Amino acid sequence: MTANGSTSDVLVSTTHGTLRGTTDGSVARFLGVPFAAAPVGDLRFRPPAPFPAWDGVREAVETGPVCPQNPSLMDALFGGEAEQWDEDCLFLNVWTPSALPDPATPLPVMVWIHGGGFEMGSGSSPLYDGTHFASSGVVLVSLNYRLGAFGFLELGHLDADLSGSGNAGLLDQIAALEWVRDNIRGFGGDPARVTIAGQSAGGGSVLALLTSPRAAGLFRGAISQSGAAGALSAAGAERTGRRFAAAIGVSPDLSGWRSLTEDQILDRQTEFNQVPDVPGMASPPTELIAAARRTPAGSLPLAFAPVVDDEIVLAPVEAIRAGAGAEVPLLLGATRNEFAFPIPGAASVREIVAAASAAGCTEAAVARYRLEVDRLGPAYAASQLAVAQMFRAPAVHVGAERSRRGAGQRTWLYDFAHHSAVDGTSSHCYDLPFSWDVLDAPGVERVLGAEPPQQLADRMHADWVRFITDGTVGWPAVAEAPIGAARVYGDEPAFDESAYGFEVELTGDQ
């Protein structure tokens, strides 16, 4: 190591060449590490290609560009500045104890997959600073993957060589996991003890990887935060490609797609990335309840998302029912309110309660729903029902299906219920500063208030570290408790046997 101000340099050899990172004496950081070739030119829309080896030493002291995207919801929520983007974006970051462990006693590894609706976000957000995981004895890897049309536009019907383009972003994730398998031992990590984890679209990616034949053997544990197990059909993805071509004004052939600039795609992507026939927040309660019964593992109201091709991505519900991924320990859950917000003119509490009762929900289950609406206010009634259908019910259903297939001893549910001192909700992303133990990260005070409870972060982060290390947690597994029982992360974390009581009856998983 060579002194460099308050930090020192540290070298690690990989299969591609030597990397120079930095250490502050307790944690070593390797930033902007390429794990695949730049997906540009002829490689646009294709599966990730190997990154060429280099001679000498490559600097790994700054994060790489993020993948092309419009302004991130995360940036808007936490007040960050938009990061520089470029199609050459397939980079990852590694945090590890500065005193790299003895190869004979390697450390567990967590590979983080960021959220953002498969359209925005990056692995380099300040919220994903892996310092506290590394300080807790976990080697932390965060990654970028192609987003929106760049990562999930199905073009296989135009060119056989582009088969799988609708899952290019997921293949990027798999390529990063292969890089971890081949290289993480040099950073002190154990390739046999890798846990994949993600939130929102990242949580959905985790569930897709859990059942993917292409990802088999690349990890031994999985954490899904606010994820749904939905995916797009191949036929639907092909129709999306044709509709998007018409919307963007380009000939629906390979040369037409390759002629577009990044800005031309991004300018139309956000407005296009929605599916009109999927129930939304303001939908009638009967439609939301019917959707929960029809697709209990969740549906994705997105135009660009993983595509069922029976090779990379399997039909999620069917795959889980068939036992795919049953051998992998899984921790999953949702926040109490997710995207709940007032919706003027939407269904009232009375109408929703009537619809739920007519669908067979018991008074006790409806009371769970009423308690949260009463706390937030009646204007939140419709969106809280949508939250139950879109986020919370899928977690319950995945847990229930795994239990029915003998994986209930390896499945645990949690429920994040700490309500922000700023807006009074337990909303989407509000769990991240706690599980990562980054309450001092930029923008957190803006969202959670001046003094979010450090003891809750200590507890939640410790539970995540335990799961990553041992493949278990300190509360009953799904098979050992009533369906819908969960560890509740409120002001006083506790186990609640009916935490998801309303969602259980919403999906019919009793």
C-alpha positions in Angstrom: 0.0 0.0 0.0 1.1 3.5 -0.8 0.1 6.5 1.3 -2.3 8.9 -0.4 -3.5 11.6 2.0 -5.9 10.0 4.5 -6.2 6.9 2.3 -4.0 4.3 0.9 -3.9 2.4 -2.3 -4.7 -1.3 -2.4 -4.2 -3.7 -5.3 -6.3 -6.7 -6.2 -5.8 -9.1 -9.2 -8.9 -10.1 -11.2 -9.4 -12.4 -14.3 -9.2 -9.2 -16.4 -6.2 -7.5 -14.8 -5.1 -5.7 -11.7 -7.3 -3.1 -10.0 -6.1 -0.2 -7.8 -8.7 0.7 -5.1 -8.4 2.8 -1.9 -8.7 2.1 1.8 -9.2 4.4 4.8 -7.8 1.8 7.1 -11.0 0.0 7.9 -12.8 -0.4 4.5 -11.4 -0.9 1.0 -13.3 0.4 -2.0 -13.0 -0.6 -5.6 -15.3 1.7 -7.7 -16.2 1.7 -11.4 -15.1 -1.9 -12.1 -16.1 -3.1 -15.5 -17.8 -6.5 -15.6 -18.8 -6.6 -19.3 -18.0 -4.8 -22.5 -19.6 -1.5 -23.4 -23.1 -2.4 -24.9 -22.7 0.1 -27.8 -22.8 -0.1 -31.6 -23.3 -3.7 -32.7 -23.6 -4.7 -29.0 -26.6 -2.5 -28.3 -29.6 -4.8 -27.4 -27.3 -7.9 -27.4 -26.4 -10.0 -24.3 -23.4 -8.7 -22.4 -20.0 -9.5 -23.9 -16.8 -10.2 -22.0 -14.7 -7.1 -21.1 -11.2 -7.3 -22.6 -8.3 -7.8 -20.3 -5.9 -5.0 -19.7 -2.2 -4.7 -19.0 -0.8 -2.9 -16.0 -3.0 -1.4 -13.3 -6.5 0.0 -13.8 -7.7 2.7 -11.4 -10.9 1.8 -9.5 -11.3 5.0 -7.4 -14.4 6.6 -9.0 -17.8 5.2 -9.9 -18.6 4.7 -13.6 -21.4 6.4 -15.5 -24.9 5.2 -14.8 -27.0 3.6 -17.6 -29.1 5.9 -19.8 -32.1 7.2 -18.0 -34.3 10.2 -17.3 -34.1 11.9 -13.9 -34.3 9.2 -11.1 -37.2 9.0 -8.7 -34.5 8.2 -6.0 -32.8 11.5 -6.8 -36.2 13.4 -6.6 -37.1 11.6 -3.3 -33.8 12.1 -1.5 -32.7 15.3 -3.2 -29.6 14.0 -5.0 -28.2 15.3 -8.3 -28.6 13.4 -11.5 -25.6 11.2 -12.2 -23.8 11.3 -15.6 -25.1 8.6 -17.9 -23.6 6.8 -20.8 -24.4 3.6 -22.7 -21.0 2.4 -21.6 -22.3 1.7 -18.1 -21.7 -1.9 -17.1 -19.7 -1.3 -14.0 -19.9 -2.5 -10.4 -18.5 -1.4 -7.0 -16.9 -3.4 -4.2 -16.6 -2.6 -0.5 -14.6 -5.0 1.7 -12.6 -4.9 4.9 -9.3 -3.2 4.2 -7.4 -6.1 5.8 -8.5 -8.6 3.1 -9.4 -11.8 4.8 -7.3 -14.9 4.6 -8.5 -16.9 1.6 -9.0 -19.8 4.0 -11.7 -17.9 5.8 -13.5 -15.8 3.2 -16.4 -13.5 4.1 -20.0 -13.7 2.9 -21.0 -11.6 0.0 -24.1 -9.4 -0.8 -24.7 -8.4 -4.4 -27.1 -5.4 -4.6 -29.5 -4.8 -7.5 -30.9 -1.3 -7.4 -34.6 -0.4 -8.0 -36.1 2.3 -10.2 -38.9 0.6 -12.2 -36.4 -1.0 -14.6 -36.1 2.5 -16.0 -33.9 4.5 -13.7 -31.4 4.2 -10.8 -27.9 3.0 -10.4 -25.7 0.9 -8.0 -23.7 4.1 -7.2 -26.4 6.0 -5.2 -25.1 7.3 -1.8 -27.8 5.2 -0.2 -25.9 2.2 -1.4 -22.6 3.0 0.3 -21.4 -0.4 1.4 -19.2 0.8 4.2 -21.4 -0.4 7.0 -21.8 -3.9 5.4 -18.1 -4.2 5.0 -17.6 -3.0 8.6 -20.0 -5.8 9.6 -18.0 -8.5 7.9 -19.8 -8.6 4.5 -18.2 -8.0 1.1 -20.7 -5.7 -0.7 -21.1 -5.5 -4.5 -23.4 -3.0 -6.2 -24.0 -3.0 -9.9 -25.5 -1.3 -12.9 -27.6 -2.9 -15.5 -29.2 -1.7 -18.7 -32.6 0.1 -18.2 -35.7 0.8 -20.1 -35.6 0.1 -23.8 -31.9 -0.4 -23.7 -32.3 -3.3 -21.3 -35.8 -4.7 -21.9 -36.9 -4.1 -25.5 -37.7 -7.4 -27.1 -36.3 -7.5 -30.7 -35.8 -11.2 -31.2 -38.6 -11.3 -33.8 -36.4 -8.9 -36.0 -33.1 -10.8 -35.7 -32.5 -14.2 -34.2 -29.2 -13.0 -32.9 -31.1 -10.5 -30.7 -33.1 -13.3 -29.0 -33.1 -12.4 -25.3 -32.8 -8.6 -25.9 -36.0 -8.3 -23.8 -33.9 -9.6 -20.9 -30.6 -7.8 -21.6 -30.8 -6.0 -18.3 -31.3 -9.3 -16.4 -28.4 -10.9 -18.4 -26.3 -7.9 -17.2 -27.1 -8.9 -13.6 -26.2 -12.5 -14.3 -22.9 -11.4 -15.9 -22.1 -9.4 -12.8 -22.9 -12.5 -10.7 -20.5 -14.5 -12.9 -17.9 -11.8 -12.3 -18.4 -12.2 -8.6 -18.1 -16.0 -8.9 -14.8 -15.7 -10.7 -13.2 -12.8 -8.8 -14.7 -12.1 -5.4 -12.2 -14.4 -3.6 -9.5 -11.8 -4.4 -11.5 -9.2 -2.4 -11.9 -11.5 0.6 -15.3 -12.8 -0.4 -16.6 -16.4 -0.5 -18.1 -17.2 -4.0 -20.0 -20.1 -2.3 -21.8 -17.6 0.1 -23.3 -15.0 -2.2 -26.7 -13.4 -1.3 -28.5 -11.4 -4.0 -30.6 -8.5 -2.7 -32.6 -5.7 -4.2 -35.5 -3.3 -3.7 -38.5 -2.5 -5.9 -37.4 -3.4 -9.5 -34.3 -4.8 -7.9 -36.5 -6.9 -5.6 -38.4 -8.1 -8.6 -35.1 -8.9 -10.3 -34.2 -11.0 -7.3 -37.3 -13.1 -7.6 -36.7 -13.5 -11.4 -33.2 -14.6 -10.8 -34.4 -17.0 -8.0 -36.2 -19.0 -10.6 -34.0 -18.4 -13.6 -32.1 -21.5 -15.0 -29.4 -19.1 -16.2 -28.7 -17.9 -12.7 -28.7 -21.3 -11.0 -25.7 -21.8 -8.7 -24.6 -18.2 -8.7 -26.0 -17.4 -5.2 -27.1 -19.2 -2.1 -29.5 -16.6 -0.5 -31.9 -13.9 -1.7 -33.5 -10.8 -0.2 -36.4 -9.1 -2.0 -37.5 -5.7 -0.6 -40.8 -4.3 -2.1 -40.5 -6.6 -5.1 -43.1 -8.4 -7.2 -42.7 -11.7 -9.0 -44.4 -10.4 -12.2 -43.0 -10.5 -15.7 -44.1 -9.7 -19.2 -45.3 -12.3 -21.7 -43.1 -12.8 -24.9 -46.1 -11.9 -27.1 -46.8 -8.8 -25.0 -43.2 -7.7 -25.1 -43.1 -8.0 -28.9 -46.3 -5.9 -29.2 -44.6 -3.4 -26.9 -41.7 -3.1 -29.3 -43.9 -2.5 -32.3 -46.0 0.1 -30.4 -42.9 1.9 -29.1 -41.4 2.0 -32.6 -44.6 3.6 -33.8 -44.6 6.1 -30.9 -41.0 7.1 -31.5 -41.4 7.3 -35.2 -38.8 4.7 -36.3 -39.0 1.8 -38.7 -39.5 -1.3 -36.6 -36.4 -3.1 -37.8 -32.9 -3.5 -36.4 -31.3 -0.8 -38.4 -34.1 1.6 -37.3 -33.5 0.8 -33.6 -29.8 1.1 -33.9 -30.0 4.5 -35.7 -31.6 6.1 -32.6 -29.6 8.2 -30.3 -29.9 7.7 -26.5 -31.8 11.0 -26.2 -34.3 10.0 -28.9 -35.2 6.8 -26.9 -35.3 8.5 -23.5 -37.4 11.4 -24.8 -40.4 9.0 -25.4 -39.6 6.2 -23.0 -41.1 7.6 -19.7 -44.5 8.5 -21.2 -44.6 5.1 -23.0 -43.5 3.0 -20.1 -47.0 2.3 -18.7 -49.5 -0.3 -19.4 -53.1 1.1 -19.7 -55.0 -2.2 -19.0 -53.3 -2.9 -15.6 -55.3 -1.6 -12.6 -53.8 1.5 -11.2 -54.0 3.4 -7.9 -57.4 5.0 -8.6 -59.0 1.8 -10.1 -62.4 0.7 -8.6 -61.8 -1.5 -5.6 -63.5 -4.5 -7.2 -60.9 -4.3 -10.0 -58.0 -4.2 -7.5 -59.4 -7.1 -5.5 -60.0 -9.1 -8.6 -56.4 -8.4 -9.8 -55.1 -9.6 -6.4 -57.1 -12.9 -6.8 -56.1 -13.3 -10.5 -52.4 -12.5 -10.2 -51.5 -12.9 -6.5 -47.8 -12.8 -7.2 -48.1 -9.3 -8.7 -48.3 -7.8 -12.1 -45.9 -5.2 -13.6 -47.7 -2.1 -15.0 -44.6 -1.4 -17.1 -43.8 -1.6 -20.7 -40.1 -2.5 -20.1 -39.5 -5.3 -17.6 -38.2 -8.9 -17.6 -39.8 -11.0 -20.3 -40.9 -14.6 -19.9 -38.9 -16.6 -22.5 -38.7 -20.0 -20.7 -34.9 -19.8 -20.9 -33.7 -16.7 -19.0 -37.0 -15.9 -17.3 -39.7 -18.4 -16.3 -43.3 -17.6 -15.7 -42.7 -16.6 -12.0 -45.8 -18.0 -10.3 -45.7 -21.3 -12.2 -42.0 -21.6 -11.6 -42.4 -21.0 -7.8 -45.2 -23.5 -7.7 -43.0 -26.0 -9.5 -40.4 -25.6 -6.8 -37.8 -23.4 -8.7 -35.4 -21.8 -6.2 -36.9 -23.7 -3.3 -33.4 -24.6 -2.1 -32.4 -20.9 -1.7 -33.2 -19.1 1.6 -35.4 -16.1 0.9 -36.2 -13.0 3.0 -38.9 -10.8 1.6 -41.4 -8.1 2.5 -42.7 -4.6 1.9 -43.2 -1.2 3.5 -46.5 -0.6 5.2 -47.6 2.2 2.8 -45.3 1.9 -0.3 -46.8 4.4 -2.8 -49.8 5.4 -0.7 -50.9 9.0 -1.3 -54.2 10.9 -1.4 -56.2 10.3 -4.5 -59.0 12.9 -5.0 -62.3 11.4 -6.2 -61.2 7.8 -5.7 -63.2 5.1 -3.9 -64.1 5.9 -0.3 -63.3 3.8 2.8 -66.9 2.7 2.9 -66.9 1.5 -0.7 -63.6 -0.4 -0.3 -64.7 -2.1 2.9 -67.9 -3.1 1.2 -66.1 -4.5 -1.8 -63.6 -6.4 0.4 -66.4 -7.9 2.5 -68.3 -8.9 -0.6 -65.1 -10.7 -1.8 -65.1 -12.7 1.4 -62.6 -10.8 3.6 -63.3 -11.2 7.3 -64.0 -8.4 9.7 -60.6 -8.9 11.3 -58.8 -8.6 8.0 -60.7 -5.5 7.0 -59.9 -4.1 10.4 -56.1 -4.3 9.6 -56.7 -2.3 6.5 -58.9 0.2 8.4 -56.3 0.8 11.1 -53.7 2.0 8.6 -56.2 4.2 6.7 -57.5 5.7 9.9 -53.9 6.6 10.8 -53.1 8.1 7.4 -56.5 9.7 6.7 -59.5 8.7 4.5 -57.9 10.3 1.4 -55.4 7.4 1.5 -58.1 4.7 1.3 -57.8 3.9 -2.4 -54.0 4.0 -2.7 -53.6 1.8 0.4 -55.7 -0.8 -1.2 -53.6 -0.6 -4.3 -50.5 -0.9 -2.1 -51.9 -4.1 -0.7 -52.6 -5.5 -4.2 -49.4 -4.4 -5.9 -46.7 -4.8 -3.2 -47.8 -6.5 0.0 -50.0 -9.3 -1.3 -47.2 -10.6 -3.7 -44.8 -11.0 -0.8 -47.4 -13.0 1.1 -48.2 -15.1 -1.9 -44.6 -16.0 -2.8 -44.1 -17.0 0.8 -47.2 -19.1 0.9 -46.4 -20.9 -2.4 -42.8 -21.6 -1.3 -44.2 -23.1 1.9 -46.6 -25.3 0.0 -43.6 -26.6 -2.0 -41.5 -27.4 1.1 -39.5 -24.3 1.2 -41.3 -22.6 4.1 -38.5 -23.4 6.5 -36.2 -21.3 4.2 -38.6 -18.3 3.8 -39.1 -15.3 6.1 -41.5 -12.3 5.9 -40.9 -8.8 7.2 -43.1 -5.7 7.3 -41.5 -2.3 7.5 -43.8 0.0 9.5 -41.7 2.9 10.7 -43.6 6.1 9.8 -41.5 9.1 8.7 -41.6 12.1 11.0 -41.8 14.2 7.8 -44.9 12.8 6.0 -46.2 10.3 8.4 -46.0 7.4 6.0 -43.9 4.2 5.7 -43.4 4.7 2.0 -41.5 3.2 -0.9 -37.7 3.3 -0.3 -38.0 4.5 3.3 -36.6 1.1 4.5 -33.4 1.5 2.6 -31.5 3.9 5.0 -32.3 1.4 7.8 -31.3 -1.9 6.2 -28.1 -0.2 4.9 -27.5 1.7 8.2 -27.0 5.0 6.3 -29.2 7.4 8.3 -26.5 10.0 7.7 -26.6 9.7 3.9 -27.4 12.8 1.9 -31.2 13.4 1.7 -32.2 11.0 4.4 -33.2 13.9 6.8 -35.3 15.4 4.1 -37.3 12.2 3.9 -37.3 10.7 7.4 -36.7 13.8 9.6 -33.8 15.0 11.7 -33.6 12.1 14.1 -34.7 8.8 12.6 -34.3 6.0 15.2 -30.7 4.6 15.0 -31.7 1.7 17.1 -34.1 0.6 14.3 -31.3 0.8 11.8 -29.0 -1.2 14.1 -31.6 -3.9 14.5 -32.6 -4.1 10.8 -29.1 -4.0 9.5 -28.0 -6.7 12.0 -30.9 -8.9 10.8 -29.8 -8.4 7.1 -26.1 -9.2 8.0 -27.2 -12.3 9.9 -29.2 -13.6 6.9 -26.3 -12.9 4.5 -23.9 -14.6 6.9 -26.0 -17.6 8.1 -29.0 -17.9 5.7 -31.4 -17.5 8.6 -33.0 -14.8 10.8 -34.2 -14.6 14.4 -38.0 -15.0 13.9 -40.2 -17.9 12.8 -40.1 -19.0 9.2 -43.2 -19.0 7.0 -43.7 -22.7 7.7 -43.6 -22.2 11.5 -46.3 -19.5 11.7 -49.7 -18.5 10.3 -49.6 -17.3 6.7 -49.0 -13.5 6.8 -47.0 -13.6 10.0 -43.9 -11.3 9.9 -41.3 -9.4 11.7 -42.6 -5.9 11.9 -40.0 -3.1 11.9 -41.8 -0.3 13.7 -40.6 1.8 16.5 -40.3 -1.4 18.5 -39.5 -4.3 16.2 -41.7 -7.3 17.0 -43.2 -10.5 15.5 -46.9 -10.1 14.5 -48.8 -13.2 13.4 -51.3 -11.2 11.5 -49.0 -8.5 10.0 -50.3 -9.2 6.5 -53.8 -10.4 7.6 -55.6 -8.2 5.1 -53.3 -9.3 2.2 -53.7 -12.9 3.0 -57.4 -12.8 2.5 -57.1 -10.4 -0.5 -55.2 -13.1 -2.4 -57.1 -16.1 -1.0 -53.9 -17.6 0.5 -55.6 -18.7 3.8 
